[in-house]
Amino acid sequence: MTTSQAICPGGRWLRLGLAAGIFLTLAFLALPHPESRLPILPCAFHAISGLPCLFCGGTRAVCAILHGDVHLALYLNAIAFPALGLIAVILLILLIEAAAGRTLAPWEKLLSRIGPFAPVMILIGVAWWLPHIYLALSTPKPELVDFRNPIAARIKVLIEK
């Protein structure tokens, strides 16, 4: 087992800066109501197809979670729950490493070991995305689907048959 390595002072400040950035982003998302329009970049996939991408509704779902509205978060995009959990773990690790001045894990080794699992993660993403699109079209979810787009309108017709 490898031992943790000491972090240089610049590395400690970097970790604190990243943690502050994550915290401020979450605080910013907690301010508006989840159903309000957020000043974020539009989704290119949604703009082209009118359909939700894997992450469409995720930002508003995180806002809903931060406001305690679990039902709305599940309605918008349930992937926000594990994403927010992962963000919280990363925030905690950054704070602990900055405070301790030592790494908790060999990050380079861990990140290099994720590569072989990429196909599995892609399959899991697609397995989530297809029902996400189906539910957005069949429910309907007007905040996630633009039926004025001919692609979304055509797929809706196919689903309704």
Salt bridges, closest charged atoms under 4 A:
GLU97 OE1 - ARG15 NE 2.67
ASP146 OD1 - ARG148 NE 2.93
GLU160 OE2 - LYS156 NZ 2.83
